[in-house]
Amino acid sequence: MTAAGESAAEARRFWTRVLGTVVTLALPGLLALISVPVVARRLEPAAFGLVTLIWSAMGWFAMLDVGLARAVTRRVAERRGHPNEAAMVDDLWGAVWLGVIGAGTLGLLGLIAAPWIVVHWLEVPTALARDATLVVRVLAVALPVVVQGIIVRGALEGLERFAMANLARAPMVGLTYLGPMLIVLFGGGVVASAATVLAARVAYLCGQLLLLRRLMPGGMPLRGPSRVAMAVVARAGAWITVSAVATPVLLQGDRMALPRVVPIADFGWYASVLDAASRLWLLTSALQPVVFPALVRGLAAPGGTAVPALRRAIDGTAALLLPPAVLLALGGAPLLRWWLGPAFHPDAVVVFEWALLGVLAGGFAHVAYAVLQAGDGARPVGLLHLGQLPIVLVGISLSAACWGARGVAAVWMLRLVIDAALVWAVVARQRPDLRAEASRAAWWAAGGLVAISAAAAQ
């Protein structure tokens, strides 16, 4: 096959993998459209709240791998095809045991604190308190299982077995949403619904481990806790972990500060608008697991083999984010009036437009993060995020007090734009061979910001 033919085949393979990942990421939302109305009509409001808590908790728990999944992906991708590739099994078990210690400790605390959580945090009615306590305890058991599932998926992505990873995830997602719906339809309650979700996660974890027994060199023999293996993974993912911990605060800090200084009604439309704009990141989140292992292998090899994967990630980010962002900016005002109804506020239009600008910039920043974390640049990313924390938190607090929701949205947007510029500057400095791609990303981002601003001005 010619070089052009190989390039075209690789591009088709890349977009096939992205499409498969998009489908599995969209599946929860599609199934929620089916299951939520059914459960809402069959249960009392408080019981329905507990079922939605179960579903929400699965999303929260998935963020608690604190960078271990990406560290596993990197180690597995680095070792593939090398004489010591069997050591990837030790790396995976090191990450698994780190997850057991961290998430297991949180789960144990949840088991112990379940009655307090039900009474003082959830404020569940007395008649439902017993079931609510059992639900919280089932979720506490599920927490480490969810985290381990995310970590183990990182190994499948490092092996670039995306079809297997997506096929393993689809039944789990289906049972997570459709299981409670069927339980409720047949007269079951919230505890059985929680147990069904836990069973789905256990089956998902076991299924992935069975796949890895076939795919990993030498299978997946059980390894006990090893300080050496855990230290190797911890060092590989330490700065990735810093970013994983800091990023949720940077992205959600505005929603923590705003309720203190504006009426709850203003907070309601602000949070809804920011969350709606941020949903666009679901489109580009499918790029990350596909491009990351390719970048790991390409950056470690001579001859600029990372350039095609990086260029596809940059162009793909523009193709996935820019058209919907421009369309939303064009129709923002009537769309928000219809969607928010009585909660609509004139400032919501400005906040929405600024949020779209920030989301576009953030999408390009995510590509730069992948480049740096795939090589030896995770430390600068972590330092950037740590340095931004105090500045952003102070900026949010001051702007909230002085200008309310519009000021907070401006800080949120500016942080993302400046962060994108800084992280791509780091890429250009650390990897001179990728400066052309850094310029490509800058031109796409700048053009996109102009296009969204022009559409919003119509």
N, C-alpha and C positions, 0 to 999 in steps of 0.2 A: 504494500500500500504506500502511496506517495505521502509526503509530509502534509500536503493540503488535505488528503483524504483522512489521515490520522487526526488532523486538527478538527475536521468536520465531525468525525466519529466521536472524538472526545467531547466536543461541544454538545452533541446530541445526548451523550451519556450524562453530562453535567446537568442539562436541563431536564432530563428524565428523572434524575435523582431529586432535583429541586421540586419538580411537580409532585412526585410521590410524597415528599416531606410536607409540601403545602397541603395536600389532601389530608394527611394525618393530623396536621395542626388545626385544620378547619373542622375536623370531625367533631370535636367537643361542642363547638358552637352550633353545628347543624343538629346534633342529637339533643342539645339543650332546648332547641326550638320545639322538639317533639315532646320531650319528657317533662319540662317545667310546667306547661299548662295542665297536663294530666295530674301531676302530683299536687299542684296548687289547688285544683278543684276537689281533690279527694281528701285532703288533710285539713285540719284546723290550722289557722295562721301560725301559731307557735310551733306546731309540728312541722309545717312546711318550712319554717325558718331553720329548723334543725337539719332538714334534708339539704337545704341550700348551703348550710354551714359545712356539711360533709363534702359537697362538691367544691366549695371554695377552698377548703383545707387542702384538697389534693393539689391545687395550684400553688398555695403558699408553701407546702412541703417540698414541691419540686424546686424551689429556689434555695433550699437549705443544703445543697451539695457543696456550697461555698467554693466552687471552682474545681472540685475533685474530678468531675466528669471530663472537663476540658483537659486537665492534667493527664488523665488516663488516655484520652484520645491522642494527645501529643506523644506520650511515651510509646504507645502501641504503634503509631505511625512512624516514629523514628526508628523503631527496632525491626520493622518489617523488612525482610530480605537481607538482614545482616546476620553475621555468624552467631550473635548472641540473642537472636530473636525469641528464643524460649524464655528469656528473662522477662518478657512482657507479662507472663503469667504472674510472676512475683510482684510486678508493678501493680497489676490489677488487684491482687489480694491485699497489697499494702493499702491501696485506696479504699477497698471494701472495709478493712478493719478500722481505718480512720473514720469512715462513715459510721460504722457500728458504735465506736466510742462516742463520737459527737452527737449523732442523731439518737442513738440509744439512750444517752443521758437525758436529752430533751424529752424523749418518750417516757422515760421513767418519772421525770418530774410531772409530766402530764397525767400519768396514772395516779400519782399521789395527790396532785392538786385538783383533780377532776371535780370534787364537790365544791371547792371554793370557786372554780371557774364558772360552774353552773349558777351559783348563787350570786356572786359579786360581779362577774363580767357579763355573762349572757342574760342574767336576770330572767330565767325561765320560770313560768308559772309553777306553783307548788305541785299541781296535779301531774305535771310533766317532768318534775325534777329527777325522779328515779331513772326514767328512760334517757333523759339528757345526760346524766352522769355516766350511764353505760355507753352512750354514743361518744362522749369525750374520751372515755377510756379505750374504746375501739380505735378512735383516731390516734390516740397516743401510741398504740401498738402499730398502727399503719405508718406512722411517721418514719421510723428507720427503714421500713420496707420500701416506701416510696423513694427515699434517698438512695438506697442501694440499687433500685431499678434504674435511676438516672445515671449512677456511676457505671453500672454494667453496660448500659447503652453506649456510654462513651467508648468502651472497648470495641463494640460493633462498628461504630463510626470510624475509629482508628483503623480498623480493617477494611473500611470502605464497603461494608456490607449493608448499604442503606435499604435495599429492598427487604432484606430479612428484618432489619430493625423496624421498619414501618409496618411490615406484616405482623410482627410480634406485638406492636403497640395497638393496632386497630382493634382486636378483640377486647383488650383491656379497657380501651376508651368506651367501646360499646357497652360492656358490662357495667362500667362505672355509671353511665347515665341511664341506660335502659333497664339495668337490674333493679334499682330502687323504684322505677316506674312500674315494673311488673309486680314487685313485692306489694306496692300500695294497691294496685288493681285487684290483687288476690287477697286483700284484707290484711296484709302485714303492716308493720309499723316502722318507726324510725330506727330502732335497734337492728332489726333484720336488714334494713336498707344499708346501714353502716357496715354490717358484717359482709354484705354482698360486695361492697366497694373494697373492703379489706381483702376478700377472697380474690377479687380481680387483680389486685396489686401483687398478691403472693404468687398467683399463677403467672403473671407477667414476668416477675423476677426469676421464677424457676424456669420458665420457657427460654428466657435469654441465656441463662446459665447452661441449659441443655444445648443451645445453639453454639455457645462458645466451647463446649466440650469437643465439638466437631471441628471448629475453626481454629482454635489456638494451638500452637505447636506443643505437642505432648499432651493435649487435652487440658482439662481444668482440675487437676488433682487438688484436693483441699489443702490449704496452707494455714497454719496457725498464725497468730499475731507475730510479726517479725519487726523488730525495731529498725533493722536496716532497710527493709522494703518500705515501711511507712515513712522513714526519713527521706528515702529517694523520691517518693511521690510528693511528700510535703515540700521538699526543696524545689521540685519541678513546678509545683503549683502554688507556691507561697504567695507570689505577687499576683497571680491570677485570683487567688482567694481574697487578697486585699481589695482588688477591683470588684469582685463579686459581692463583698460585704458593703463597700462604699456606694456602689451604683444605685441600689434601691433607695438609699437615703437621698442621693442627689436627684433622683427622678420623682420621689414621692414626698420630699421634704416640704414642698409647697403646700401639699394637702394636710400636712401636720400643723403648719404655722397659721394658715389662713383662718380656721375656725375660731381662733383666739381673738381676731380683730374685726371680723365681718359677721353679719347675721347668718344664721344657718341656711336661710333661703338662698343667699348669694353663694355660699359654699356649695350648695346642691347643684346649681347650674354650672359653676366653675369646674367642679370635679367631673361632672358628666361630659362637659366639652373637652377637657384635657384627656379623659379616658377614651373618648370617641376618636380623637385625632391620633392618639397613641396606638390604636388598634391597627393602624397602617403598618406598624412594625411587624405584625404577624406575617405580612407578605415577604419581608426580607429576612425574617428569622429562619426561614427555610434554607436560605443561602449559607448560613453560618456552619451548620454541621457538615455540609457537602464540601465547602471550600476549605475548611480548616485543615483536615488531614492532607489535602493536596498541597496546601501551603507549607505544612511541616516538612513534607518530603521534598518539595521543590526548593525551599530555602536552604535545606541541608545539602542539596546536590549542586555541582558546578554547572555553569552554562546558562543560568537564568531560566531554569525550568519552572520557576514559580510564576513567571510573568503571564502565561496564558490563563492560569487559574485566577490570578489577581485581576486581570483585565475583565474576565467574565463576571467576577464579583462586582466590580465597579459598574460595568455597563448594566448588569442585572439589577443592581440597586436603583439605578436611574430609571430603568424600564418599569420596575415594579412600583416605585414610589411616586415618580413625577407625574404621570398621567392622572391617577386618582387624586393627588394633592391639588393639582391645577383645577380639576373639575369641582372638587369640594370648595375651593376658594371662590370659584365663579358663582356657585349656588349656595354659598354659606348662609346668607341672611334668611332666605325663605325656608331653607332646609331646617335651620335651627328653630325658627318660629314654629314650624310644623312639629318638630320632634319634641321640643321642650314645652310647648303649649303654654299654660298659665305661668310656668316657671321661667319663661323667656325674659332675658334682660338685654337691653341694647349693647351692653359691654360684651355679651357673649360672642358677638360677631368678631370683634377685635381680638378677643382671647383665642377664638378658634383659628383665625388667620395666623396669629403669632405661633400658635401650637403647630400648625402645618409647617411653618418655616423651621421650627425646632426639630420636628420629626424628620424632615428631609436631611437636615444637617446631621442628626444623630444616626441616620441610616448609613451615611458615608463614614462616620466615625467608627461604626461597628466593623466595617471592613478593615480600617486601619488597626483597630484592636486585634483583629484576627491575625494580621500580618505580624505584629509585634509579639503577640503571645505564641505564635507558631515558631518564632525564632528565639532570640535571646533578649527580646525587648519588653517582656512583661513587667520588669521593674519600673521603667519610665511611665508605663500606663498606670500602675499602682500609685506611683508618686504623684502623677497628675490628679488622680482621683482624690487622694488624701489631701493634696494642696487645695483642691476646690471645695472640700467639705466646709471649712470654717467660713470661707468667703461667701459661698452660696447660702449657708444658713443665716449669716448676718444680713446678706443682701435681701433674702426673702423676708426676714423679720422686719427690716426697715421699710422695704417697699410695701409690705402688707399694711403697715401702720400708716404710711403716707398716701398711698395710691390705691389701696385695696386690691381687688382681684386683677385689675389691669396691670398694676405694678408687679405683682407676683408672676403673672404670665410673661411679662417682659424679661424678668430675671431668668425664668425657666428657659425661654427661647435663646437668650443671649448666651447662657451657659453652654447650651448644646452647640451653637454656632462656633463659639470660641474654642470649645473642646475639640471640635472636628478640625479646626485650623491647626491647633497645637499638635494633635496626635499625628496628623499627616506630615507636619514639619519634622516630627521625630522620625517618622518613617524615611523621609527624604535624607535626613542627616545620617541615620544609622545604616541605611541601605542605598548607597549612591546608584546602584544598578536598577533601583526601582523609582528613581526620580521622575522618569517619564510617566509612570503610572500614577505617582502622586500628583503630578500636574494634571493628568487626565481627570482624576477625582476632583481636583480643585475647580477645573472648568465646568464639570458636570454640576457640582454643588452650587457654584456661583450662578450659572445659568438657570438652575432650578429655583434658586431663591428669587431671582429677578422675575422668572415666569410666574411663580406663585404670587408675588407682590403685585405684578401687573394684573393678574386675574382678579385678585381681591379688590383692586382699585376700580374695576368695571362697575 
